[in-house]
């Protein structure tokens, strides 16, 4: 199948990829063993580059979201970033989405409910890893989170993180990354805002109220805004 070589697609940016071929390619992806993070990083980086470096394939997958209610319902808007979920295969350990950075950014030390790989397609991360010696709960002291790794991650770089790793990502506006995440490893993830020490939690959809789900659901207008922007900056 031609899709197995995205470099071929890139040689002909106008070559359309059908939805059927896109789905067949995604169905052919291997399962990921997230209990072995080194192995997961190797596999998911290859997958992310195959998808992210083939604009015809990525266009077909994003366009399919409009006609796939179970994916469209997972597209969300948050204060720092929005997300468009393009594939969800929990039996293979593969939820794949675009992370779309908004203009407003602030620094928050956090972990995730899942391990993940992020492949940066446009823009850059200012990425910092943190350590702490305290429980991650409402009593957490913001002065007791210590940075031990700081690096800029530009377009073309990928990172893989364990779900317990504390970090921050400050991004340029419209920084776009392709994220491949594991199934959830815990019910909530810790977040603390650096400027005032406010603590809160990120929960999965199953634990959120109907009001919260309605609040974060991406509108059709916002979805189309992102499609337009992704095409304008050359991601799609």
N, C-alpha and C positions, 0 to 999 in steps of 0.2 A: 504494500500500500504506500502511495506517495507520501502520506502524512508521516510515515516513520522517519522521514528525513526532512525536518523543517527547513534546512538550508535550501532545499529545492524550492520550497514555497517562497522563501525570501527573494529568490532570483526573479520571481514573477509576482509582484505585489498585487496585481489585478486578478490573479488566478483565484477564482472563488472556490471555497471549500463547502461542500454540501453539509447540511445538518446530519444526514445519515453517515457520511464519512467521518465527521467530527465525533459522533457518538461511538462509531466503531473503533476509532482510535482510542477514545477514553476508556471504552470497555476492555481494551487490550492492555491497559496499564497494570503493572504488577501490584500485588498487595505489599504493604509497608509494615515492617516489624518495628513498631515504635518502642518496644522494650529494649532494643539495641539502638541507641541514639546515633552512634557512628554509622551503622548500616543504614538507618533511616535517612540520615543526612545525605549519604551518597545516592540513594535511590531517588529521594524527593528532589534533590538538586537537578538530577538529570531530567526528571519529569517536568519540573518548573521551567527549565531552559527550553525543552522541546515545545512547550505550550507558549511561553512568553516570547520566544524568538520567532514564532510563526504567526505573523499578523493575520493571515487568512484563517488559520485555525482558531485563533483567539476571537476574531470577529464572529465566526460561526457559533462559537460557544456562548458568547455574550448575547448575540441575537436570539439564540434559542431560549435564553432566560425569560424573554417576554412571553413565550408560549408554553412555559413550564411552571405551573402555579406553585409546585412544591419548592422550586428554587426561588421564584419571584418573592414568595412570602419570607424567605430568609434574607432578603436584601434590606439593609438597615442603615439608618443615619444616627450618628453620635456626635458629641461635641468636637472631638478632634479628628475623627475620620468616619467615612462611610464605607459600606462593603456591598459588593455584588457577588453572590455565590454562584459559581458557574458549573460546579459538579459536586455531587454528594454521594459517596459510596462508602458508608461506614463499615461495611463488611470487609473492605480492603484497607481501611484506615486512611481514606482519602476524602477530605472535604477541601475543595479548592475554591478560592475566592480572590477577588481583587480588593486590595486595601487602598482607599482613596483619601489622601490627606486633605483636610480642610485648611482654610487660611489661618484660623485661630489655633494656636498651639500653646500648651503650657507643660511643665515638666511634672510627671507623676511617676513615682517608683511603683512598679507593679509586677505581678507574675500573671500566669494564664491558667485557664482550666485545662489546657491541652498543650502538648509539645507541637512545634511547628517549624517549617522552613519558609523563609521569605526571600523571594528573588526580586530585586529592585529593577523596575522597568523604566522609571523616569524619576528625576529628582535625586534626593539623597537623604539618608538617615544620619543624624548625630547620635551615635549609639553608645550607651554607658551601661556596664554591668555593675551590680551592687551586691555587697554582703551585709549581713546584720547579725547581731547576737541576741535577738529578742523575739518573743512570740509575734506572729503576724495576726494581730487582733486590734480592737479599738484602743488599746493602751499603747500602741506602738509610738515611739519617740522618733520624730522625723530627723533629729540630729544623729541618730544611731544607724544610719544607712550610709555605708562607705563605698565610694566608687573605687573599683580596682582595674577597670578596663574601659578605655574611652577611644573610640575610633569613628571616623566618618566612613559610611558605607554608601558609595555612589552607585549610580545605575550600572548594572552588570554584575554587582556583587550579590552574594546570597549569604544568609545566616540561618543557622538551625539552633533552636533553644529548647531546653527541657522545661516542662511546665512549672517547675519549682523555681526556676532562675528569676531573680529580681533584676529588672532593667528599666531604662527609659529610652524612648526614641523621640527626639525632636526632629521634625521634618520640615523641609521646604514646602510651601503650598503646592498642592497637586503632585506631591510625590506619590507615585503609583507602584505598588508591589503586588506580585502574585504570591499568595500564601497557600501553603498546603499544610493542613493541620490534622493531628491525630484525633481519635474519639476523645471525648471529655474524660479527664482523669480525676476531676473533683467537681463538686457542685458549685463552688464559687471561687473567684480569684481575688486576691488582695490588691488594693490600690491606696496609695497615700500621696497627697499633693505636696510637693516640696516647699511651696512658699508659705503654707500655713499649717501643714500637718494633718489636714482633714483626711479621715479614713473612710472608705466605702468599699463595696464589693460588686464585682461583675458576676451575674448569674447567667445560667443558660435559659433558653426560651421556655423550657418545661417548668421552670421555677418562677417565671415572671407572671405578673398579673395581666389580665386582658388589657387594662389601661396602659401598662408599660409596653405591651406588644404594639398597641396602636400608636403609641408615642414614637417608637423607634422605626416603625415600618417605613421604608422608602416610598415616597409618592411616585406616581408615574412621571410627573413633571421633573422631579429630581433624578429619576432614572434616565430620562432622555437628556437632561443636562449633562450627566456624566458621559453618556454615549457620544454626545457632541464634543465634549472636551477631550475624551480619549482619542477620538479621530483627529482632532486639531493638533494634539501634541505628538501624534505618531505612534501611539500605543496600539490602536486598532487600525 
